[in-house]
């Protein structure tokens, strides 16, 4: 398979290892958000919501579910970064934007791996940075041709201690064009006609 994307691939390669951020958290780690998460996930671990139980444990307090780590630094539905966040600069182009511009506009998540290095507790202030860890060569997949991109998110607390890492891998691809082959006259004549859908009713503009 001929690859004419050398210039694109060189631009993408220049983004590997460039750290972006940090992205700050809107709120410190807190019990209400932990409780909502546990209720949504059906997780009844007493270390997450039972204050009396958690205080008697070796941790001495409530801890947040480790898998909740990404939730603390999410921007929310408005996509507004929290105060103190450092935005991406023009010198830090996003590889996914490059792929969009090159026509690789379809995307599918491949896998997400998290590794934990410490407990996160109420009152902790979590932030994360992100780097592009790797970009594959052009691949031909069942979905179409594209590139696998792996992002490395590093989560730290207010003491600059690394508490978790997340590797998020996705495929940016071009979906193949489906060839439209005209059916033969014989097959058309023998093919049963699809039932027609009823036409929508008309509503008078004079109705009040």
C-alpha distance (Angstrom), angle and dihedral (degrees) to the residues before:
residue distance angle dihedral
X1 . . .
X2 3.79 . .
X3 3.76 115.0 .
X4 3.80 117.3 -155.0
X5 3.80 94.9 171.6
X6 3.81 99.0 95.3
X7 3.80 94.4 123.5
X8 3.81 91.9 47.1
X9 3.79 91.8 47.8
X10 3.80 91.7 50.1
X11 3.81 90.8 52.4
X12 3.79 91.3 47.8
X13 3.80 92.7 47.9
X14 3.81 89.3 57.0
X15 3.83 89.5 63.0
X16 3.80 95.2 57.7
X17 3.81 111.9 112.4
X18 3.82 95.2 8.0
X19 3.82 107.2 136.0
X20 3.80 117.6 -136.3
X21 3.78 125.2 -167.2
X22 2.90 146.1 -32.2
X23 3.77 99.5 -117.8
X24 3.79 107.0 -157.8
X25 3.79 129.7 -147.8
X26 3.79 121.8 -108.2
X27 3.81 91.2 -141.2
X28 3.79 137.1 17.7
X29 3.78 116.8 -105.2
X30 3.79 105.5 -74.4
X31 3.78 141.1 -179.9
X32 3.84 98.2 -120.5
X33 3.82 92.3 58.6
X34 3.80 90.4 44.8
X35 3.80 90.3 51.0
X36 3.81 92.7 49.4
X37 3.81 90.1 49.5
X38 3.79 93.6 49.3
X39 3.79 92.1 48.1
X40 3.80 91.2 50.2
X41 3.79 92.4 47.7
X42 3.79 96.1 40.0
X43 3.82 90.8 -123.2
X44 3.81 111.9 152.4
X45 3.81 98.6 176.3
X46 3.86 103.0 148.3
X47 3.81 91.0 -142.9
X48 3.79 88.1 71.6
X49 3.81 102.9 49.7
X50 3.83 111.7 3.7
X51 3.81 105.3 91.4
X52 3.80 96.1 -172.5
X53 3.79 93.0 49.1
X54 3.83 94.0 44.6
X55 3.81 93.8 48.8
X56 3.80 90.0 57.5
X57 3.81 92.8 50.7
X58 3.79 126.6 92.1
X59 3.83 88.6 -98.4
X60 3.78 92.4 56.7
X61 3.79 94.3 -145.8
X62 3.77 146.8 42.1
X63 3.80 114.7 -65.6
X64 3.79 128.0 -158.1
X65 3.81 119.8 -116.1
X66 3.82 105.2 -94.9
X67 3.82 91.9 -133.4
X68 3.80 88.3 60.2
X69 3.80 92.1 69.3
X70 3.80 96.7 107.1
X71 3.82 92.2 51.6
X72 3.80 93.6 68.4
X73 3.80 95.6 64.9
X74 3.80 100.1 36.5
X75 3.80 114.2 127.9
X76 3.81 93.6 -139.6
X77 3.79 130.5 -130.9
X78 3.81 92.3 -51.4
X79 3.83 91.0 58.1
X80 3.81 88.3 -133.8
X81 3.82 114.1 151.9
X82 3.78 117.2 -129.2
X83 3.82 118.4 -107.7
X84 3.78 111.9 -81.3
X85 3.79 94.4 30.1
X86 3.81 116.0 136.3
X87 3.81 111.2 -133.5
X88 3.78 125.7 -141.0
X89 3.80 111.9 -91.9
X90 3.80 131.1 -143.2
X91 3.80 86.9 -102.5
X92 3.82 88.6 59.5
X93 3.82 104.5 59.7
X94 3.78 115.2 -175.6
X95 3.77 114.4 -117.0
X96 3.81 91.9 -143.9
X97 3.81 89.7 58.0
X98 3.81 89.0 51.5
X99 3.78 90.3 53.0
X100 3.80 91.5 48.2
X101 3.79 90.2 53.5
X102 3.81 89.9 49.7
X103 3.80 91.7 54.4
X104 3.81 99.2 -98.4
X105 3.79 91.4 124.3
X106 3.81 100.2 143.9
X107 3.79 117.9 88.2
X108 3.77 137.9 -173.6
X109 3.81 129.0 179.2
X110 3.81 112.0 -120.6
X111 3.80 105.3 -175.7
X112 3.79 143.4 -31.0
X113 3.82 122.3 -147.7
X114 3.78 123.7 -172.6
X115 3.81 128.8 -167.5
X116 3.81 122.2 -167.8
X117 3.81 127.0 -149.4
X118 3.78 103.1 172.3
X119 3.79 145.2 3.7
X120 3.80 121.2 -86.8
X121 3.81 114.3 -143.1
X122 3.81 137.2 -175.8
X123 3.79 109.8 -74.8
X124 3.80 94.8 31.3
X125 3.80 115.2 129.6
X126 3.81 108.9 -140.6
X127 3.79 127.3 -163.0
X128 3.79 134.3 164.5
X129 3.76 141.4 -153.2
X130 3.79 125.5 -154.8
X131 3.78 133.6 -148.4
X132 3.78 132.4 175.8
X133 3.79 102.1 -114.4
X134 3.80 100.2 -175.6
X135 3.81 144.1 -8.8
X136 3.78 121.0 -159.7
X137 3.76 126.8 -134.9
X138 3.80 115.4 -98.7
X139 3.80 107.9 -64.4
X140 3.78 131.7 -162.6
X141 3.81 107.6 -140.0
X142 3.78 135.9 171.6
X143 3.81 87.6 -100.2
X144 3.79 94.5 49.8
X145 3.78 138.9 -82.7
X146 3.77 117.8 -45.4
X147 3.78 151.2 116.4
X148 3.79 131.7 -80.9
X149 3.81 110.8 -135.4
X150 3.81 123.3 -166.6
X151 3.80 118.9 -160.3
X152 3.81 121.3 -163.2
X153 3.80 114.8 -150.5
X154 3.82 116.6 -167.9
X155 3.82 117.4 -161.9
X156 3.81 120.9 -157.8
X157 3.81 134.6 176.4
X158 3.80 131.2 -133.1
X159 3.82 90.2 -80.3
X160 3.82 91.0 56.8
X161 3.81 89.7 -110.4
X162 3.79 116.2 148.1
X163 3.79 107.6 -121.1
X164 3.80 101.1 170.3
X165 3.79 147.6 -3.8
X166 3.77 128.1 -149.1
X167 3.80 127.3 -164.3
X168 3.78 111.4 -160.6
X169 3.80 116.0 -171.2
X170 3.79 124.8 -169.4
X171 3.78 139.7 167.0
X172 3.80 120.8 -126.8
X173 3.79 108.5 -164.4
X174 3.79 149.2 159.5
X175 3.78 111.4 -116.7
X176 3.83 110.8 -132.1
X177 3.77 117.8 -111.1
X178 3.77 111.4 -108.7
X179 3.80 109.6 -128.1
X180 3.78 112.5 -125.3
X181 3.79 106.2 -143.3
X182 3.82 115.1 -169.5
X183 3.76 112.6 -124.4
X184 3.79 118.8 -120.7
X185 3.77 120.4 -102.6
X186 3.81 91.2 -112.2
X187 3.79 93.7 52.5
X188 3.80 90.4 46.6
X189 3.80 92.7 52.3
X190 3.81 92.7 48.6
X191 3.76 95.8 43.1
X192 3.83 113.6 99.9
X193 3.74 113.4 -119.9
X194 3.78 116.5 -110.2
X195 3.80 113.2 -115.6
X196 3.78 112.5 -100.7
X197 3.75 118.7 -116.6
X198 3.79 116.4 -120.0
X199 3.77 113.8 -100.1
X200 3.81 115.6 -111.3
X201 3.76 116.1 -98.9
X202 3.78 119.0 -105.7
X203 3.79 118.8 -122.2
X204 3.77 119.4 -153.8
X205 3.80 114.7 -118.9
X206 3.81 87.7 -138.5
X207 3.79 93.5 68.1
X208 3.81 113.6 114.6
